[in-house]
Amino acid sequence: MAENTNPPKSAPKIAGPKVEGPRTEGKAVERKSAVAAKPAAGTPEGDRIAKVLSRAGVASRREAERMIELGEVSVNGKVITSPALNVTSKDKIVARGVVVGEPEQARLWLYYKPDGLVTSESDEKGRETVFDNLPAELPRVMSVGRLDLNSEGLLLLTNDGALKRRLELPSTGWLRKYRVRVNGNPVDPDLEPLRKGIVVEGERFQPMIVVIDRIQGANAWLTVGLREGKNREIRRAMAAINLTVNRLIRVSYGPFRLNDLQPGEVDEVKGKVLRDQLGQGATVDEDAPKRTRTPRPASRTTTGKAEGSASGKRLKAGEGLKQLSEAWGEAVKPRTFGTAAKKAEAEAGKPRSFGTAAKKAEGGALRPTKPAAKRATPTRGGPTGPKPAGGRPKRGA
Protein backbone atom coordinates (compact mmCIF):
# COMPACT_ATOMS: atom_id res chain seq x y z
CA MET A 1 0.00 0.00 0.00
CA ALA A 2 1.47 3.29 -1.06
CA GLU A 3 2.20 5.79 1.66
CA ASN A 4 0.17 8.95 1.48
CA THR A 5 2.64 11.84 1.38
CA ASN A 6 0.09 14.66 1.14
CA PRO A 7 -0.01 16.84 4.30
CA PRO A 8 -3.29 16.80 6.24
CA LYS A 9 -5.71 19.63 5.53
CA SER A 10 -5.65 20.75 9.15
CA ALA A 11 -1.87 21.18 9.19
CA PRO A 12 -1.93 24.95 8.41
CA LYS A 13 -4.31 25.53 11.31
CA ILE A 14 -2.01 24.01 13.92
CA ALA A 15 1.11 25.59 12.58
CA GLY A 16 3.14 28.12 14.59
CA PRO A 17 2.20 31.79 14.94
CA LYS A 18 1.86 33.54 11.66
CA VAL A 19 4.32 36.34 11.06
CA GLU A 20 2.50 39.35 9.74
CA GLY A 21 4.12 42.10 7.76
CA PRO A 22 3.99 45.78 8.67
CA ARG A 23 0.90 46.33 6.53
CA THR A 24 -1.09 43.53 8.16
CA GLU A 25 0.07 44.55 11.65
CA GLY A 26 -1.08 48.11 11.07
CA LYS A 27 -4.52 46.91 10.05
CA ALA A 28 -4.78 44.80 13.19
CA VAL A 29 -3.91 47.78 15.36
CA GLU A 30 -6.53 49.88 13.58
CA ARG A 31 -9.19 47.25 14.19
CA LYS A 32 -8.32 47.08 17.93
CA SER A 33 -8.46 50.85 18.37
CA ALA A 34 -11.81 50.97 16.60
CA VAL A 35 -13.20 48.35 18.96
CA ALA A 36 -11.85 50.26 22.00
CA ALA A 37 -13.33 53.52 20.78
CA LYS A 38 -16.87 52.18 20.54
CA PRO A 39 -17.68 52.28 24.30
CA ALA A 40 -16.29 55.81 24.60
CA ALA A 41 -18.42 56.96 21.71
CA GLY A 42 -21.52 55.49 23.35
CA THR A 43 -20.93 57.12 26.76
CA PRO A 44 -23.59 59.76 27.48
CA GLU A 45 -22.49 63.31 28.09
CA GLY A 46 -22.37 64.97 31.49
CA ASP A 47 -21.92 63.56 35.00
CA ARG A 48 -23.84 61.15 37.16
CA ILE A 49 -26.87 62.71 38.82
CA ALA A 50 -25.64 61.86 42.34
CA LYS A 51 -22.31 63.55 41.66
CA VAL A 52 -24.05 66.69 40.37
CA LEU A 53 -26.27 66.85 43.46
CA SER A 54 -23.24 66.45 45.70
CA ARG A 55 -21.31 69.18 43.87
CA ALA A 56 -24.29 71.51 44.15
CA GLY A 57 -24.30 71.06 47.92
CA VAL A 58 -27.66 69.27 48.07
CA ALA A 59 -26.40 66.12 49.79
CA SER A 60 -23.51 63.72 49.87
CA ARG A 61 -23.31 61.30 46.98
CA ARG A 62 -24.59 58.41 49.07
CA GLU A 63 -27.45 60.49 50.48
CA ALA A 64 -28.28 61.72 46.96
CA GLU A 65 -28.59 58.12 45.78
CA ARG A 66 -31.03 57.41 48.62
CA MET A 67 -33.05 60.51 47.67
CA ILE A 68 -33.24 59.25 44.09
CA GLU A 69 -34.40 55.79 45.18
CA LEU A 70 -37.14 57.41 47.28
CA GLY A 71 -38.36 59.40 44.26
CA GLU A 72 -37.37 62.80 45.64
CA VAL A 73 -35.46 63.89 42.52
CA SER A 74 -36.81 64.75 39.10
CA VAL A 75 -35.00 65.59 35.85
CA ASN A 76 -36.77 67.66 33.20
CA GLY A 77 -40.10 67.10 34.94
CA LYS A 78 -39.74 63.30 35.22
CA VAL A 79 -39.17 61.61 38.57
CA ILE A 80 -36.20 59.24 38.48
CA THR A 81 -35.65 56.21 40.70
CA SER A 82 -32.16 55.13 39.60
CA PRO A 83 -28.89 57.05 39.98
CA ALA A 84 -27.62 55.50 36.72
CA LEU A 85 -28.28 58.70 34.80
CA ASN A 86 -25.95 61.33 33.38
CA VAL A 87 -27.07 64.95 33.28
CA THR A 88 -25.64 68.16 31.85
CA SER A 89 -26.09 71.85 32.60
CA LYS A 90 -29.01 71.94 30.14
CA ASP A 91 -31.10 69.59 32.28
CA LYS A 92 -33.50 70.94 34.89
CA ILE A 93 -33.01 69.10 38.19
CA VAL A 94 -35.39 69.41 41.13
CA ALA A 95 -34.53 67.83 44.49
CA ARG A 96 -37.20 67.78 47.21
CA GLY A 97 -39.10 70.54 45.48
CA VAL A 98 -36.10 72.87 45.09
CA VAL A 99 -34.48 73.62 41.74
CA VAL A 100 -30.80 72.68 41.80
CA GLY A 101 -28.62 75.56 40.61
CA GLU A 102 -25.02 75.79 39.52
CA PRO A 103 -22.45 74.22 41.84
CA GLU A 104 -20.97 76.55 44.43
CA GLN A 105 -17.27 77.26 44.69
CA ALA A 106 -15.46 74.66 46.77
CA ARG A 107 -14.93 75.90 50.34
CA LEU A 108 -13.35 74.41 53.45
CA TRP A 109 -13.88 75.12 57.17
CA LEU A 110 -12.02 74.14 60.34
CA TYR A 111 -14.36 73.06 63.13
CA TYR A 112 -13.58 72.18 66.74
CA LYS A 113 -15.84 69.19 67.37
CA PRO A 114 -16.81 69.03 71.04
CA ASP A 115 -16.87 65.79 72.97
CA GLY A 116 -20.21 63.94 72.90
CA LEU A 117 -21.41 64.78 69.35
CA VAL A 118 -21.98 62.22 66.60
CA THR A 119 -20.32 62.92 63.24
CA SER A 120 -23.29 62.08 61.00
CA GLU A 121 -26.29 63.75 59.40
CA SER A 122 -28.69 61.95 61.73
CA ASP A 123 -28.44 59.41 64.52
CA GLU A 124 -30.73 56.44 64.94
CA LYS A 125 -30.33 56.66 68.73
CA GLY A 126 -31.46 60.29 68.84
CA ARG A 127 -28.09 61.65 69.98
CA GLU A 128 -26.94 65.17 69.11
CA THR A 129 -24.93 65.44 65.92
CA VAL A 130 -22.25 67.80 64.70
CA PHE A 131 -24.64 69.27 62.14
CA ASP A 132 -27.22 70.08 64.82
CA ASN A 133 -24.71 72.41 66.50
CA LEU A 134 -23.15 74.26 63.54
CA PRO A 135 -23.67 78.05 63.18
CA ALA A 136 -26.83 78.98 61.31
CA GLU A 137 -24.97 81.11 58.73
CA LEU A 138 -23.01 78.09 57.46
CA PRO A 139 -24.24 76.56 54.17
CA ARG A 140 -24.91 72.85 53.85
CA VAL A 141 -21.60 71.10 54.54
CA MET A 142 -20.17 67.58 54.74
CA SER A 143 -17.53 66.29 57.11
CA VAL A 144 -14.16 65.10 55.86
CA GLY A 145 -13.78 61.80 57.67
CA ARG A 146 -15.15 61.30 61.17
CA LEU A 147 -14.34 61.66 64.83
CA ASP A 148 -15.67 59.25 67.44
CA LEU A 149 -18.43 60.21 69.85
CA ASN A 150 -15.95 60.62 72.72
CA SER A 151 -13.24 62.25 70.61
CA GLU A 152 -12.83 65.98 70.06
CA GLY A 153 -10.73 68.39 68.06
CA LEU A 154 -10.24 69.32 64.43
CA LEU A 155 -12.90 68.26 61.95
CA LEU A 156 -12.79 69.52 58.36
CA LEU A 157 -16.06 70.59 56.75
CA THR A 158 -16.65 71.27 53.05
CA ASN A 159 -19.53 72.09 50.72
CA ASP A 160 -17.98 70.12 47.85
CA GLY A 161 -18.30 66.36 47.48
CA ALA A 162 -15.30 66.06 45.15
CA LEU A 163 -13.07 67.91 47.60
CA LYS A 164 -14.35 65.73 50.45
CA ARG A 165 -13.37 62.53 48.62
CA ARG A 166 -10.02 63.95 47.63
CA LEU A 167 -9.12 64.80 51.23
CA GLU A 168 -10.26 61.39 52.47
CA LEU A 169 -8.23 59.33 49.99
CA PRO A 170 -5.39 57.31 51.60
CA SER A 171 -3.22 58.27 48.63
CA THR A 172 -3.21 61.86 49.93
CA GLY A 173 -0.91 60.59 52.68
CA TRP A 174 -1.59 63.44 55.07
CA LEU A 175 -0.42 62.97 58.63
CA ARG A 176 -3.08 63.36 61.33
CA LYS A 177 -1.86 64.26 64.79
CA TYR A 178 -3.65 63.63 68.08
CA ARG A 179 -3.07 64.57 71.70
CA VAL A 180 -3.91 61.44 73.67
CA ARG A 181 -4.26 61.06 77.43
CA VAL A 182 -3.96 57.49 78.67
CA ASN A 183 -4.39 55.97 82.10
CA GLY A 184 -1.00 54.64 83.13
CA ASN A 185 2.67 55.59 83.02
CA PRO A 186 4.09 53.97 79.87
CA VAL A 187 7.74 54.05 78.90
CA ASP A 188 9.21 53.96 75.40
CA PRO A 189 9.59 50.15 75.18
CA ASP A 190 5.85 49.79 75.93
CA LEU A 191 5.01 51.88 72.85
CA GLU A 192 7.37 50.12 70.47
CA PRO A 193 4.69 47.73 69.08
CA LEU A 194 2.68 50.76 67.92
CA ARG A 195 5.70 52.23 66.17
CA LYS A 196 6.35 48.97 64.31
CA GLY A 197 2.71 48.28 63.41
CA ILE A 198 0.33 46.15 65.44
CA VAL A 199 -2.35 43.59 64.63
CA VAL A 200 -5.60 43.97 66.60
CA GLU A 201 -8.36 41.38 66.23
CA GLY A 202 -6.92 40.26 62.90
CA GLU A 203 -6.70 43.83 61.53
CA ARG A 204 -3.26 45.29 60.93
CA PHE A 205 -2.61 48.92 61.79
CA GLN A 206 0.15 50.82 60.05
CA PRO A 207 3.12 52.05 62.12
CA MET A 208 2.29 55.11 64.22
CA ILE A 209 4.37 58.00 65.47
CA VAL A 210 4.12 57.92 69.28
CA VAL A 211 5.92 60.39 71.59
CA ILE A 212 5.58 60.69 75.37
CA ASP A 213 4.96 64.34 76.25
CA ARG A 214 4.61 64.23 80.02
CA ILE A 215 3.48 62.13 82.97
CA GLN A 216 0.68 63.71 84.99
CA GLY A 217 -0.15 61.72 88.11
CA ALA A 218 -1.80 58.46 87.12
CA ASN A 219 -2.08 59.60 83.46
CA ALA A 220 0.30 60.28 80.61
CA TRP A 221 -0.05 62.64 77.65
CA LEU A 222 1.11 61.30 74.28
CA THR A 223 1.33 62.74 70.76
CA VAL A 224 0.23 60.20 68.18
CA GLY A 225 0.54 60.61 64.42
CA LEU A 226 -0.99 58.29 61.82
CA ARG A 227 -1.89 58.31 58.15
CA GLU A 228 -4.88 55.99 58.32
CA GLY A 229 -8.37 56.57 59.60
CA LYS A 230 -9.69 53.19 60.67
CA ASN A 231 -12.55 52.98 63.12
CA ARG A 232 -11.37 53.76 66.70
CA GLU A 233 -7.84 52.97 65.63
CA ILE A 234 -5.94 54.74 68.42
CA ARG A 235 -8.21 53.48 71.20
CA ARG A 236 -8.02 49.90 69.98
CA ALA A 237 -4.26 50.04 69.51
CA MET A 238 -3.71 51.48 73.00
CA ALA A 239 -5.99 48.85 74.54
CA ALA A 240 -3.85 46.16 72.89
CA ILE A 241 -0.85 47.30 74.97
CA ASN A 242 -2.94 47.65 78.15
CA LEU A 243 -3.45 51.43 78.03
CA THR A 244 -6.87 53.05 78.32
CA VAL A 245 -7.54 56.29 76.45
CA ASN A 246 -9.56 58.75 78.55
CA ARG A 247 -9.19 61.80 76.29
CA LEU A 248 -8.39 62.18 72.59
CA ILE A 249 -8.00 65.49 70.72
CA ARG A 250 -7.16 65.77 67.03
CA VAL A 251 -4.89 68.80 66.62
CA SER A 252 -4.08 68.66 62.89
CA TYR A 253 -5.17 67.13 59.61
CA GLY A 254 -2.36 67.45 57.10
CA PRO A 255 -1.46 71.16 56.77
CA PHE A 256 -4.61 72.31 58.59
CA ARG A 257 -4.26 72.89 62.35
CA LEU A 258 -6.60 73.42 65.28
CA ASN A 259 -4.58 76.38 66.61
CA ASP A 260 -6.63 78.55 69.01
CA LEU A 261 -10.10 77.30 68.06
CA GLN A 262 -12.39 76.62 71.00
CA PRO A 263 -15.01 73.82 71.16
CA GLY A 264 -17.88 74.61 68.79
CA GLU A 265 -16.03 77.36 66.86
CA VAL A 266 -15.71 77.39 63.05
CA ASP A 267 -13.07 79.13 60.93
CA GLU A 268 -13.08 79.15 57.11
CA VAL A 269 -9.88 78.42 55.18
CA LYS A 270 -9.06 81.21 52.75
CA GLY A 271 -9.28 80.34 49.07
CA LYS A 272 -5.63 81.19 48.46
CA VAL A 273 -4.50 78.90 51.28
CA LEU A 274 -6.73 76.13 49.95
CA ARG A 275 -5.22 76.44 46.47
CA ASP A 276 -1.68 76.56 47.85
CA GLN A 277 -2.17 73.41 49.93
CA LEU A 278 -4.08 71.38 47.33
CA GLY A 279 -2.49 72.70 44.16
CA GLN A 280 -4.02 74.54 41.23
CA GLY A 281 -7.52 73.45 40.37
CA ALA A 282 -8.42 72.55 43.97
CA THR A 283 -11.29 74.97 43.81
CA VAL A 284 -13.14 73.67 40.80
CA ASP A 285 -15.03 76.82 39.90
CA GLU A 286 -12.22 78.97 38.55
CA ASP A 287 -14.72 80.76 36.29
CA ALA A 288 -16.90 81.82 39.21
CA PRO A 289 -17.26 85.60 39.62
CA LYS A 290 -14.50 87.00 41.78
CA ARG A 291 -15.32 89.01 44.88
CA THR A 292 -14.78 92.72 44.30
CA ARG A 293 -14.26 95.50 46.82
CA THR A 294 -16.02 98.85 46.71
CA PRO A 295 -13.38 101.62 46.25
CA ARG A 296 -12.93 103.85 49.24
CA PRO A 297 -13.76 107.59 48.89
CA ALA A 298 -10.78 109.93 48.58
CA SER A 299 -9.68 111.52 51.85
CA ARG A 300 -9.41 115.28 52.44
CA THR A 301 -5.64 115.15 52.46
CA THR A 302 -5.22 113.31 49.17
CA THR A 303 -1.71 113.65 47.84
CA GLY A 304 -0.97 115.24 44.52
CA LYS A 305 0.14 111.89 43.10
CA ALA A 306 -3.17 110.28 43.99
CA GLU A 307 -5.12 113.26 42.59
CA GLY A 308 -3.20 113.14 39.36
CA SER A 309 -3.71 109.39 38.92
CA ALA A 310 -7.41 109.66 39.77
CA SER A 311 -8.01 112.42 37.20
CA GLY A 312 -6.07 110.59 34.52
CA LYS A 313 -3.56 113.49 34.13
CA ARG A 314 0.14 112.93 34.19
CA LEU A 315 1.95 115.29 36.59
CA LYS A 316 5.08 117.16 35.64
CA ALA A 317 8.35 116.66 37.46
CA GLY A 318 8.19 118.27 40.91
CA GLU A 319 4.47 119.09 40.65
CA GLY A 320 3.47 116.23 42.89
CA LEU A 321 5.83 117.39 45.65
CA LYS A 322 4.48 120.94 45.29
CA GLN A 323 0.87 119.75 45.65
CA LEU A 324 1.82 117.65 48.63
CA SER A 325 3.48 120.66 50.31
CA GLU A 326 0.40 122.81 49.68
CA ALA A 327 -1.89 120.11 51.04
CA TRP A 328 0.25 119.82 54.17
CA GLY A 329 0.25 123.60 54.70
CA GLU A 330 -3.52 123.65 54.33
CA ALA A 331 -3.87 120.79 56.80
CA VAL A 332 -1.82 122.46 59.55
CA LYS A 333 -3.19 125.97 58.97
CA PRO A 334 -5.27 127.25 61.94
CA ARG A 335 -8.93 127.12 61.03
CA THR A 336 -11.38 130.07 61.55
CA PHE A 337 -15.10 129.60 61.60
CA GLY A 338 -17.03 132.78 60.65
CA THR A 339 -16.89 136.54 61.50
CA ALA A 340 -17.28 136.03 65.22
CA ALA A 341 -14.17 133.86 65.30
CA LYS A 342 -12.15 136.46 63.38
CA LYS A 343 -13.22 139.24 65.80
CA ALA A 344 -12.30 137.01 68.72
CA GLU A 345 -8.84 136.41 67.24
CA ALA A 346 -8.33 140.19 66.65
CA GLU A 347 -9.36 140.97 70.21
CA ALA A 348 -7.05 138.23 71.48
CA GLY A 349 -4.04 140.18 70.17
CA LYS A 350 -4.97 143.37 72.08
CA PRO A 351 -4.20 143.99 75.78
CA ARG A 352 -7.29 143.12 77.74
CA SER A 353 -8.98 145.69 80.11
CA PHE A 354 -12.02 145.11 82.23
CA GLY A 355 -13.71 148.53 82.79
CA THR A 356 -13.01 151.54 85.13
CA ALA A 357 -12.80 149.45 88.22
CA ALA A 358 -10.08 147.38 86.61
CA LYS A 359 -8.14 150.49 85.55
CA LYS A 360 -8.39 151.96 89.03
CA ALA A 361 -7.27 148.69 90.47
CA GLU A 362 -4.33 148.65 88.07
CA GLY A 363 -3.45 152.34 88.95
CA GLY A 364 -3.82 151.68 92.64
CA ALA A 365 -1.62 148.67 92.37
CA LEU A 366 1.18 150.90 91.06
CA ARG A 367 1.05 153.37 94.03
CA PRO A 368 3.40 152.81 96.94
CA THR A 369 1.64 151.38 99.87
CA LYS A 370 1.66 153.29 103.15
CA PRO A 371 3.77 151.52 105.73
CA ALA A 372 1.88 150.34 108.75
CA ALA A 373 2.42 152.26 112.02
CA LYS A 374 4.86 150.65 114.33
CA ARG A 375 3.50 149.64 117.66
CA ALA A 376 5.31 151.32 120.56
CA THR A 377 7.26 148.84 122.51
CA PRO A 378 8.13 149.47 126.12
CA THR A 379 11.72 150.43 126.71
CA ARG A 380 13.94 148.15 128.60
CA GLY A 381 13.76 148.91 132.26
CA GLY A 382 10.66 151.11 131.93
CA PRO A 383 7.63 150.76 134.08
CA THR A 384 5.50 147.81 133.42
CA GLY A 385 1.99 147.30 134.48
CA PRO A 386 -1.52 147.68 133.22
CA LYS A 387 -2.18 150.07 130.41
CA PRO A 388 -3.76 153.40 131.41
CA ALA A 389 -7.47 153.67 130.85
CA GLY A 390 -8.75 155.69 127.97
CA GLY A 391 -6.72 153.94 125.28
CA ARG A 392 -3.52 155.03 123.65
CA PRO A 393 -2.15 158.43 124.89
CA LYS A 394 -2.13 161.27 122.42
CA ARG A 395 1.04 162.29 120.66
CA GLY A 396 2.88 165.01 122.57
CA ALA A 397 0.84 164.50 125.66
Steps between C-alpha positions, in 0.01 A plus 500: 500500500647829394573750772297816482747789490245782476490718816172496694258783429506612862878543504494877422262558790730348761812658366703753701406867535466675172746780440318801368662775302487868591191555286301220663616602849385856442156380398474289814587798717238710322234237561587483874486877544165512323361238736635691804352826378146366476419510876639853530287615211190353664559663841234764572610855561512666840545359851308259716197656666623415852833669432326814371278516809803460724693773317202733528499455877164321515626185672789260508520258211372211709214708641417623148469140382256429784298810405481374142384154609226662710378699198599840638691609188365586158681584175323707235167444674536120528557331835797263491555197722849392390827692538627345174434820308733763358388862490643821357455869575208509254291265714260635761549316830262531794586342836233495772310776327800733461662575165868406506718788381860523391757343732648733759870571526681240708553624857658351811447571872686402817266392779578412861274201563403484867494176693166315493380584145443244225666570164203416276200667340260320733525246779271203542540522879387863511837636614615852413701527181768736378261647244242581768751733668656685204448879464184593313686713242696198373377347171433129468831325569643148520764371737837381375538170681363450850581536866367259761224596741748541787771663289541873445710741300549593137234394252511626141173607339441568130212582267655303213468124463800470267723685745372282785598180317835642401590585860386159624703294252784298661717596203501859630730373775432785739617453856234539770622590846321437829558594862416187697465462876530143624457348843839367603867595489642338185865508403647491150538119478126464575416709192736324262232261361299803384802647325565174314136431410262287703232244419175538697224241463644388167522857363844646440565863586776690326797623707417806710708789625475492881680747731466530878438865588465489877387290795220658702417301812335174401472614134738568215465736204616366163522644148390246242531541124347268240410502133201268517151558628368162607214479745618578858853421393690677779273374778519142378876514453555644849272237654714231335800614708291535818449878488158662529433824313298746710537805274580538130539831313584528131727803459581486127391347172781532249590871467185615682535558876266553793702796633295717740153375405271432794238220516213579263685775307532503119764674288499502118820427307582779257478413132865585439613271782277223367651531152854512638451185708309297240659632183347684207150391414410410860213742484315370199311815410781715365250679274282606792464878541776640716418701810554871442552778752324835489764777454545723799417874465798734469610659827527876559877487502542316171851534367574659168611165358169339589305798360692488177449125456130527585440776243694317232751790461870444506681736740813687405827450682484661845128582474400214724736616776365855464139381536595290798666801668192715437271230636714471813500878553123505463465214747705667775363851442292628797134487409255795552128453505307818405514876585461449872811283508702760308393778742592277792846440352551878441397578856731226627801695369407819691577562870191413696331757737196442712331842556570801734521291809772293339694811394475647848612173644794496260588869588463434869720199473780723369487747797735444791324357793502691828711323758311382802554692827744339731364399833681668790695252695587563861859596559722272689482576866190720467197465715287205434149449606149538374434739219342833600129527444372702212703325231820609337637840624502784253817602324684772691296449809 
